[in-house]
Amino acid sequence: MEKIPEWIFEFNGYRCPFLIIGYRMGKLAVEKLNLTKGNSYEMFVFSELGIAHPQIKMIDGVQAATGATYGKGQLFRLNYGKPAITFYFPDKGAIRINIKNEFLDHIRKFEYMRYRKQGVKNTEIPAHLADEIINFATETPLDEIFNVKEVLDFKYELLKTSFNKSKCVVCGEYTYERYLRNRNGKLVCIPCSEYEKEERNISSFNILKD
């Protein structure tokens, strides 16, 4: 059984199988890109996971395994609703790792998942059922869980750090310039701009992918 550090459960808040899967995925990415613990902190992670589904806990596991965190500007959410993540390291290339359909089909048979489908919170599911599926996620060989594919010609343009900000003329709060919108010649923040929800979710980074 692969050794999973106990602290990642504390980081996430509770015991969850997808946290383990994300952790193992992150470790696999570091290995495949031939990184070390030190330089893995320069990795960029592009998550295809969305929201309001159980697999999103994978993101916490990936952050724990790679050190590529949202707060350091290394983690981006594409919101495709797929259990897949692309890992990119400058000069070493990019790989996309996704969970195999067969593995997902298998774990949905666990009693733990039946509770989750009924809306039962993770913390309210009997501990032995959580441990059962966590042990399975820990023991299963990596090649039975993941597909790994090299992403050719993947490019990511890192935005230059900016300290420039202005006050929104509507709410008066400081907003960094790249997030200001022009409304009738006046600079306003996104919430005050009356942009549609879909427009407000447009990411401020650029991925160039052939």
C-alpha positions in Angstrom: 0.0 0.0 0.0 1.3 3.4 -0.9 2.0 5.6 2.1 -0.4 8.5 2.3 0.5 11.2 4.8 -2.2 11.8 7.4 -1.9 15.5 7.2 -3.6 15.7 3.8 -6.8 14.6 5.5 -6.5 17.4 8.0 -5.8 19.8 5.1 -9.0 18.7 3.3 -11.1 18.5 6.4 -12.2 14.9 6.2 -11.4 11.4 4.8 -12.3 11.1 1.1 -11.2 8.6 -1.6 -11.0 11.3 -4.3 -8.5 13.2 -2.1 -6.3 10.1 -2.3 -6.8 9.8 -6.0 -5.8 13.4 -6.5 -2.8 13.0 -4.3 -1.6 9.9 -6.3 -2.3 11.7 -9.6 -0.1 14.6 -8.5 2.7 12.3 -7.4 2.4 10.5 -10.8 2.7 13.8 -12.6 5.8 14.8 -10.7 7.3 11.4 -11.6 6.4 11.5 -15.3 7.7 15.0 -15.7 10.9 14.0 -13.9 10.7 16.7 -11.3 11.9 16.9 -7.7 10.1 18.1 -4.7 11.8 21.5 -5.1 11.2 22.3 -8.7 7.7 20.8 -8.7 6.6 24.0 -7.1 7.0 25.6 -10.5 4.5 23.3 -12.1 1.2 24.7 -13.5 -2.0 22.7 -13.1 -5.0 23.0 -15.3 -8.0 21.2 -13.8 -10.9 20.0 -16.0 -13.0 19.3 -12.9 -16.1 21.4 -12.4 -18.1 22.0 -9.2 -20.8 20.1 -7.3 -19.5 16.6 -8.0 -17.4 14.3 -5.7 -14.3 14.3 -7.9 -13.5 17.9 -7.1 -11.8 16.8 -3.9 -9.0 15.6 -6.2 -7.8 19.2 -6.4 -6.8 19.3 -2.8 -4.9 16.1 -3.2 -3.1 17.4 -6.3 -2.1 20.6 -4.4 -0.8 18.5 -1.5 1.3 16.3 -3.8 2.8 18.9 -6.1 2.8 22.2 -4.1 1.1 23.8 -7.1 -1.5 25.8 -5.3 -4.3 28.2 -6.2 -2.8 30.9 -3.9 0.5 30.9 -5.8 -1.2 31.2 -9.1 -0.3 27.7 -10.3 -3.7 26.1 -10.3 -6.5 26.9 -12.8 -10.0 25.6 -13.1 -11.3 25.0 -16.6 -14.7 23.7 -15.4 -15.2 21.0 -18.1 -16.7 18.6 -15.6 -14.2 15.9 -16.4 -12.0 13.9 -13.9 -8.8 15.0 -15.8 -6.0 17.4 -15.1 -3.1 18.7 -17.3 0.2 19.3 -15.7 2.7 21.6 -17.3 6.3 22.4 -16.4 8.2 24.9 -18.6 11.0 23.2 -20.6 9.7 19.7 -19.7 6.4 19.7 -21.4 2.9 18.8 -20.4 0.9 15.7 -19.6 -2.8 15.1 -19.2 -3.9 12.5 -16.7 -7.5 11.3 -16.4 -9.3 8.7 -14.4 -10.2 5.6 -16.4 -13.9 4.9 -16.9 -13.5 1.4 -15.6 -12.1 2.6 -12.3 -14.9 5.1 -11.8 -17.4 2.4 -12.7 -15.9 0.1 -10.1 -15.8 2.6 -7.2 -19.4 3.6 -7.6 -20.3 0.1 -6.4 -18.9 0.8 -2.9 -21.4 1.4 -0.1 -19.7 4.7 0.6 -20.8 6.0 -2.8 -24.3 4.9 -2.2 -24.4 7.2 0.9 -22.9 10.1 -1.1 -25.6 9.7 -3.9 -28.2 10.0 -1.2 -26.8 13.3 -0.2 -25.1 12.1 3.1 -22.1 14.2 4.0 -18.7 12.6 4.1 -18.4 13.2 7.8 -21.7 11.4 8.5 -20.8 8.2 6.6 -19.7 5.3 8.9 -15.9 5.4 9.2 -15.3 1.8 8.2 -17.1 2.5 4.8 -14.9 5.5 4.1 -11.8 3.4 5.0 -12.9 0.6 2.7 -13.0 2.8 -0.4 -9.9 4.8 0.7 -7.9 1.6 1.0 -9.0 0.6 -2.4 -8.0 3.9 -3.9 -4.6 3.6 -2.2 -3.9 0.0 -3.1 -5.0 -0.1 -6.7 -2.0 0.1 -9.2 -1.7 3.4 -10.9 -2.0 2.0 -14.4 -5.5 0.7 -13.4 -6.6 4.1 -12.3 -5.1 6.6 -14.7 -4.6 7.3 -18.4 -1.5 9.4 -19.0 -0.9 11.2 -22.3 1.7 13.6 -23.4 0.2 16.9 -24.6 2.3 18.1 -27.6 2.8 21.8 -28.4 1.2 22.9 -25.1 2.0 26.5 -24.3 0.9 28.7 -21.4 1.5 32.4 -21.3 2.0 33.5 -17.7 0.5 36.9 -17.0 2.9 39.6 -15.7 2.3 40.5 -12.1 0.5 43.9 -11.9 0.2 46.2 -8.9 -2.0 48.7 -10.9 -5.5 49.2 -9.5 -8.3 51.7 -9.6 -11.5 52.3 -7.7 -14.8 51.1 -9.2 -17.0 54.1 -9.8 -20.1 52.2 -8.6 -19.0 50.4 -5.4 -15.8 52.4 -4.7 -13.7 49.3 -4.1 -10.2 48.9 -5.4 -10.0 46.5 -8.4 -6.9 45.4 -10.3 -6.9 46.9 -13.8 -7.1 43.7 -15.8 -10.5 43.0 -14.1 -12.0 46.4 -14.7 -14.7 46.8 -17.4 -15.6 49.9 -19.3 -19.2 50.9 -19.0 -20.2 54.1 -20.7 -16.6 55.4 -20.4 -16.4 54.6 -16.7 -14.3 51.8 -15.1 -16.3 49.4 -13.0 -15.6 46.1 -11.4 -17.0 42.9 -12.8 -19.9 42.5 -10.2 -21.0 46.1 -10.9 -20.6 45.8 -14.7 -23.8 43.8 -15.2 -21.9 41.2 -17.2 -23.7 37.9 -17.6 -22.6 35.1 -15.3 -20.9 33.2 -18.1 -18.9 36.3 -19.0 -17.8 36.8 -15.4 -16.4 33.2 -15.4 -14.0 33.8 -18.3 -10.5 33.0 -17.0 -7.9 35.8 -17.1 -5.2 33.4 -18.4 -4.5 32.2 -21.9 -3.8 28.6 -22.9 -2.5 28.0 -26.4 -3.1 24.4 -27.3 -2.9 22.9 -30.8 
